[in-house]
């Protein structure tokens, strides 16, 4: 497999306006066809509002710029740690961290579940469950895959 025409920006501590400007720049100059944001919680927000409201502003802006530029924007997001304390550790949309607006603004939400994560020494090539919790233009469901920790690779 060949990886060509990949542009990575590892600038940290960007606020919403800076992220939007960077996305515009990458699409215009580098002809990016997809943007990944790792992760939503690292986009700086103002200290004036509550966090859920501020995250909602960020997701709304990202949705708007994705439509304007006609590109998908994939945002990684943490789930609440409370999932780990329950008997059923399989995540759901309500476990998305910091804001219900993430759920509202997203066209598609895919959650990952690895039982091996909770084991002291997970097996190589462990099972992973991909849970399509929301798909605005398709159907919900799940499918199985594998995770290779040595390479941090999901297949």
GIGIZI-V496471 format. One record per residue. N is the residue number from 0. PSI is psi in whole degrees, -180 to 180 (* if undefined). NEAR is the number of other C-alpha atoms within 8 Angstrom. Layout:
BEGIN
((N;PSI;NEAR) (N;PSI;NEAR))
END
This chain:
BEGIN
((0;137;2) (1;134;3) (2;107;5) (3;157;4) (4;41;4) (5;131;5) (6;128;7) (7;130;4) (8;121;4) (9;27;4) (10;128;5) (11;166;5) (12;25;7) (13;144;11) (14;179;9) (15;-48;11) (16;-39;7) (17;-38;8) (18;-46;10) (19;-44;11) (20;-41;8) (21;-41;8) (22;-47;9) (23;-45;9) (24;-44;9) (25;-37;11) (26;-43;11) (27;-51;8) (28;-41;6) (29;0;8) (30;36;7) (31;139;9) (32;-9;7) (33;145;8) (34;135;10) (35;134;8) (36;119;9) (37;98;8) (38;168;10) (39;-37;9) (40;-13;8) (41;-8;9) (42;121;12) (43;137;9) (44;163;9) (45;156;6) (46;-2;5) (47;-42;4) (48;178;7) (49;157;7) (50;-43;9) (51;-42;10) (52;-43;9) (53;-42;11) (54;-39;14) (55;-39;12) (56;-40;8) (57;-47;10) (58;-37;12) (59;-42;9) (60;-41;10) (61;-40;10) (62;-43;11) (63;-45;8) (64;-33;9) (65;-42;11) (66;-44;8) (67;-44;6) (68;-5;8) (69;50;6) (70;152;9) (71;141;8) (72;120;11) (73;119;8) (74;128;9) (75;145;9) (76;144;10) (77;159;8) (78;162;9) (79;143;8) (80;-17;6) (81;-22;6) (82;-37;12) (83;-22;6) (84;-16;7) (85;166;7) (86;-40;4) (87;107;5) (88;4;8) (89;123;6) (90;156;10) (91;173;8) (92;-33;9) (93;-12;5) (94;-5;9) (95;137;14) (96;137;8) (97;-24;7) (98;136;12) (99;-15;10) (100;-25;10) (101;-46;11) (102;-43;10) (103;-46;6) (104;-20;9) (105;142;9) (106;-31;8) (107;135;9) (108;122;11) (109;123;9) (110;146;11) (111;141;9) (112;124;10) (113;114;10) (114;-35;8) (115;-24;10) (116;-31;7) (117;3;7) (118;151;7) (119;-44;5) (120;93;5) (121;147;9) (122;150;6) (123;136;8) (124;39;8) (125;157;11) (126;143;11) (127;143;13) (128;123;11) (129;120;12) (130;112;12) (131;95;12) (132;-26;12) (133;137;10) (134;97;11) (135;-34;7) (136;27;5) (137;-160;5) (138;156;7) (139;161;9) (140;-161;7) (141;161;8) (142;160;7) (143;151;8) (144;-163;10) (145;153;10) (146;130;13) (147;102;11) (148;-37;8) (149;-34;6) (150;0;5) (151;47;7) (152;127;8) (153;133;8) (154;*;5))
END
